[in-house]
Amino acid sequence: MKHILVPIDFSSDSINALEHSIMIANKLSMNLMMIHVKRKNADYDPSFNLNDFDEVVRSGVIDNFEQIVHQYQKQLQGTFHYRIREGRIYTEICHQAKYGDAEMIIMGTHGVSGFEEKWVGSNAFRVVSNAICPVLTTRYSFPKRPIKKIVMPIDISKDTRLKVPKTVELALIFGAELHVVDVRDNNKSSTKKILEEYMLQIGIYLKRHKVKWVHESLKGKNLTSSIIEHALLMDADLISIMNEQNEKARNIWLGPYAQQMVNHSPVPVLSFQSAGD
């Protein structure tokens, strides 16, 4: 059975990501693989506290994984597995995803615990940038809930359309409404023409797959903030983006934009790698 990889640092943020993972894994009929990466020469504090757990677990990573399995196994339709690795955190997570054939990584963005400080938060975007599979990032402040509305921004880059099939697949599985938002930062006729062509192609694809969708447009200087504000206004459950790293592609999600989205969006973000990455 296919599986989702969940980095765990035992902070409230990573436990919240785990709860999101259980919900999604059940919908996708997948198992969950948890991973904890011990940094070399890290000073571990065994006195951390797991959120909402009955007892404080003090006896190491394996015992804490076993406690999580005991706590959540009845909620997961599939099975739990876990791995403990040592090295660079984002590197080991990406290696596990690649060589373990993970379908998706789901992780928190602001994990801080007494176990190992700044484990997740400092590595989230590095994982997004280097993983070969889609990465869903979420904040602790965003509660676990069914995915009913998905925002999918479309810009003028060639690769922006690559996220459409997988996003549509997810929307159909959850019965979610897809909000396709064409975004631009200028009034150039060439920009408008490209977006019109892309939206025509995407519209045909969406109608063929019978997904519920609406078309919206946004224009502004800070498109990352505009998309986040729009997602919050419509009470969206997910934002789907491409993590474009090719500097020759005029993509609004280039480098810092994608990083801002991952690090600052209160709404979970699903990031896909471009064809050139």
C-alpha positions as CSV (number, residue, x, y, z in Angstrom):
1,M,0.0,0.0,0.0
2,K,1.2,3.5,-0.8
3,H,2.2,5.8,2.1
4,I,2.5,9.4,3.2
5,L,5.8,10.5,5.0
6,V,5.4,12.6,8.1
7,P,8.4,14.3,9.7
8,I,8.0,14.3,13.5
9,D,9.9,16.4,16.1
10,F,7.3,15.7,18.8
11,S,6.2,19.4,18.9
12,S,2.6,20.4,18.8
13,D,3.1,21.5,15.2
14,S,4.3,18.2,14.0
15,I,1.5,16.3,15.9
16,N,-1.0,18.6,14.2
17,A,0.5,17.7,10.9
18,L,0.2,14.1,11.8
19,E,-3.5,14.5,12.5
20,H,-3.9,16.1,9.1
21,S,-2.0,13.2,7.6
22,I,-4.3,10.6,9.2
23,M,-7.3,12.4,7.7
24,I,-5.8,12.5,4.2
25,A,-4.3,9.0,4.4
26,N,-7.7,7.6,5.2
27,K,-9.2,9.4,2.1
28,L,-6.4,8.2,-0.1
29,S,-6.2,4.6,1.3
30,M,-2.6,5.0,2.4
31,N,-0.3,4.0,5.3
32,L,1.7,6.6,7.3
33,M,5.5,6.5,7.6
34,M,6.8,8.8,10.4
35,I,10.4,9.9,10.4
36,H,12.6,11.6,13.0
37,V,16.1,12.7,12.1
38,K,18.6,13.1,14.9
39,R,21.1,15.8,14.1
40,K,24.7,14.7,14.7
41,N,25.8,15.8,18.2
42,A,22.3,17.1,19.0
43,D,21.6,17.8,22.7
44,Y,18.3,16.0,23.4
45,D,16.1,17.1,26.2
46,P,13.9,14.2,27.3
47,S,11.5,16.4,29.3
48,F,9.4,17.6,26.3
49,N,5.6,17.4,26.6
50,L,3.4,15.9,23.8
51,N,0.3,17.9,23.3
52,D,-2.9,16.3,24.8
53,F,-1.1,13.1,25.7
54,D,-2.0,11.6,29.1
55,E,1.6,11.2,30.3
56,V,4.9,12.9,29.6
57,V,7.0,10.4,27.7
58,R,10.7,10.5,28.7
59,S,12.3,7.4,27.3
60,G,13.6,8.3,23.9
61,V,12.5,8.5,20.3
62,I,11.3,4.9,19.9
63,D,9.1,5.0,23.0
64,N,7.6,8.3,21.8
65,F,6.9,6.8,18.4
66,E,5.2,3.8,20.1
67,Q,3.2,6.2,22.2
68,I,2.0,8.0,19.0
69,V,1.0,4.7,17.4
70,H,-0.9,3.7,20.5
71,Q,-2.6,7.1,20.6
72,Y,-3.6,7.3,17.0
73,Q,-3.8,3.7,15.5
74,K,-7.5,3.5,15.9
75,Q,-8.0,6.7,13.9
76,L,-5.9,5.4,11.0
77,Q,-7.4,2.9,8.6
78,G,-4.0,1.8,7.3
79,T,-0.9,1.1,9.4
80,F,1.8,3.2,11.1
81,H,5.5,2.7,10.4
82,Y,8.5,4.9,11.6
83,R,12.1,5.5,10.8
84,I,14.9,7.1,12.8
85,R,17.8,8.6,10.9
86,E,20.8,10.7,11.6
87,G,22.2,13.6,9.6
88,R,20.9,16.8,8.0
89,I,17.2,16.9,8.7
90,Y,15.9,18.0,5.3
91,T,18.3,15.8,3.4
92,E,17.3,12.6,5.3
93,I,13.6,13.5,5.0
94,C,14.0,13.9,1.2
95,H,16.0,10.7,0.9
96,Q,13.4,8.7,2.8
97,A,10.7,10.1,0.6
98,K,12.6,9.3,-2.6
99,Y,14.0,5.8,-1.8
100,G,10.9,4.9,0.3
101,D,8.6,5.8,-2.6
102,A,6.4,8.2,-0.6
103,E,3.5,9.6,-2.4
104,M,3.5,12.8,-0.4
105,I,5.2,14.5,2.6
106,I,3.0,16.3,5.2
107,M,4.8,18.4,7.7
108,G,4.4,21.4,10.0
109,T,6.1,24.7,9.4
110,H,6.7,26.1,12.9
111,G,7.7,23.1,15.1
112,V,9.4,24.0,18.3
113,S,9.7,21.7,21.2
114,G,11.9,20.9,24.2
115,F,13.0,17.8,22.4
116,E,15.0,19.5,19.7
117,E,14.3,23.2,19.1
118,K,13.5,24.5,15.6
119,W,13.5,21.0,14.1
120,V,10.6,21.4,11.7
121,G,10.3,25.1,11.2
122,S,13.8,25.7,10.0
123,N,13.6,22.8,7.5
124,A,10.1,23.0,6.0
125,F,11.0,25.0,3.0
126,R,14.2,23.1,2.4
127,V,12.1,19.9,2.2
128,V,9.6,21.7,-0.2
129,S,12.5,22.8,-2.4
130,N,14.3,19.4,-2.6
131,A,11.6,16.7,-2.3
132,I,10.7,14.9,-5.5
133,C,7.1,14.3,-4.3
134,P,4.4,16.9,-3.4
135,V,4.8,18.4,0.0
136,L,1.8,19.7,2.1
137,T,2.8,22.1,4.9
138,T,0.5,23.2,7.7
139,R,0.6,25.4,10.8
140,Y,-0.5,24.3,14.2
141,S,-3.0,27.1,14.3
142,F,-4.9,25.5,11.4
143,P,-7.2,22.7,12.8
144,K,-7.7,19.4,11.1
145,R,-10.8,19.5,9.0
146,P,-12.1,18.0,5.7
147,I,-10.8,19.7,2.5
148,K,-13.8,21.5,1.0
149,K,-12.3,24.4,-0.8
150,I,-9.0,24.5,-2.7
151,V,-7.4,27.7,-4.1
152,M,-5.2,27.0,-7.2
153,P,-3.4,30.1,-8.5
154,I,-2.4,30.2,-12.1
155,D,0.4,32.5,-13.4
156,I,2.0,32.9,-16.8
157,S,4.8,30.4,-16.3
158,K,4.8,27.2,-18.5
159,D,4.9,24.9,-15.5
160,T,2.0,26.5,-13.6
161,R,-0.4,24.0,-15.2
162,L,1.5,20.9,-14.0
163,K,-0.3,21.0,-10.7
164,V,-3.7,20.8,-12.2
165,P,-4.1,17.0,-12.6
166,K,-3.1,16.1,-9.0
167,T,-5.0,19.0,-7.5
168,V,-8.1,17.9,-9.5
169,E,-7.6,14.4,-8.3
170,L,-7.5,15.6,-4.7
171,A,-10.6,17.8,-5.2
172,L,-12.5,14.9,-6.6
173,I,-11.5,12.5,-3.7
174,F,-12.6,15.1,-1.1
175,G,-15.6,16.4,-3.0
176,A,-14.0,19.8,-2.8
177,E,-14.7,23.0,-4.8
178,L,-11.7,24.2,-6.8
179,H,-11.1,27.9,-7.0
180,V,-8.9,28.6,-10.0
181,V,-7.4,32.1,-9.6
182,D,-5.5,33.7,-12.5
183,V,-2.9,36.0,-11.0
184,R,-0.8,38.8,-12.4
185,D,1.1,41.9,-11.4
186,N,0.7,44.0,-14.5
187,N,-1.8,45.0,-17.2
188,K,0.3,43.9,-20.2
189,S,-1.8,42.5,-23.0
190,S,0.7,39.7,-23.4
191,T,0.2,38.6,-19.8
192,K,-3.6,38.7,-20.2
193,K,-3.4,36.7,-23.4
194,I,-1.3,33.9,-21.8
195,L,-3.6,33.7,-18.8
196,E,-6.7,33.6,-21.1
197,E,-5.1,30.7,-23.1
198,Y,-4.2,28.8,-19.9
199,M,-7.6,29.3,-18.4
200,L,-9.3,28.0,-21.6
201,Q,-7.1,24.8,-21.5
202,I,-7.7,24.3,-17.7
203,G,-11.4,24.9,-18.1
204,I,-11.7,22.2,-20.7
205,Y,-9.8,19.8,-18.4
206,L,-11.9,20.6,-15.4
207,K,-15.2,20.2,-17.3
208,R,-14.0,16.9,-18.7
209,H,-13.3,15.6,-15.2
210,K,-16.5,17.0,-13.8
211,V,-14.9,18.8,-10.8
212,K,-16.8,21.6,-9.1
213,W,-14.9,24.8,-9.8
214,V,-15.1,28.6,-10.1
215,H,-12.8,31.0,-11.9
216,E,-11.5,34.2,-10.2
217,S,-8.9,36.8,-11.0
218,L,-6.4,38.7,-8.8
219,K,-4.0,41.5,-9.6
220,G,-1.5,43.1,-7.2
221,K,2.1,43.8,-6.4
222,N,2.4,41.3,-3.6
223,L,0.6,38.3,-5.1
224,T,1.6,36.0,-2.3
225,S,-0.2,38.2,0.2
226,S,-3.1,38.6,-2.1
227,I,-3.6,34.8,-2.5
228,I,-3.3,34.2,1.2
229,E,-5.9,37.0,1.9
230,H,-8.2,35.6,-0.7
231,A,-7.9,32.1,0.7
232,L,-8.7,33.3,4.2
233,L,-11.6,35.4,3.0
234,M,-13.2,32.4,1.3
235,D,-12.3,30.1,4.2
236,A,-10.2,27.8,2.0
237,D,-8.8,24.5,3.3
238,L,-5.8,24.3,1.0
239,I,-3.6,26.3,-1.5
240,S,-2.0,24.5,-4.4
241,I,1.2,25.9,-5.9
242,M,4.2,25.1,-8.0
243,N,7.6,25.5,-6.3
244,E,9.4,26.9,-9.4
245,Q,13.1,27.3,-8.9
246,N,14.1,28.1,-12.5
247,E,15.2,31.7,-12.7
248,K,14.5,31.9,-16.4
249,A,10.8,31.2,-15.9
250,R,8.9,34.4,-15.1
251,N,7.0,32.7,-12.3
252,I,5.5,34.7,-9.4
253,W,6.2,31.8,-7.1
254,L,9.9,32.0,-7.8
255,G,12.2,31.4,-4.8
256,P,11.2,33.9,-2.1
257,Y,7.5,33.9,-3.1
258,A,7.1,30.2,-2.6
259,Q,9.1,30.5,0.6
260,Q,6.8,33.3,1.8
261,M,3.7,31.2,1.0
262,V,5.0,28.1,2.8
263,N,6.3,30.0,5.9
264,H,3.5,32.6,6.3
265,S,0.3,31.1,5.0
266,P,-2.1,30.1,7.8
267,V,-3.9,27.9,5.3
268,P,-2.1,24.6,4.4
269,V,-0.1,24.8,1.2
270,L,0.4,21.9,-1.2
271,S,3.6,22.4,-3.2
272,F,4.5,20.6,-6.4
273,Q,7.9,20.5,-8.1
274,S,8.3,21.9,-11.6
275,A,9.4,19.7,-14.5
276,G,12.9,21.3,-14.4
277,D,13.6,20.6,-10.8
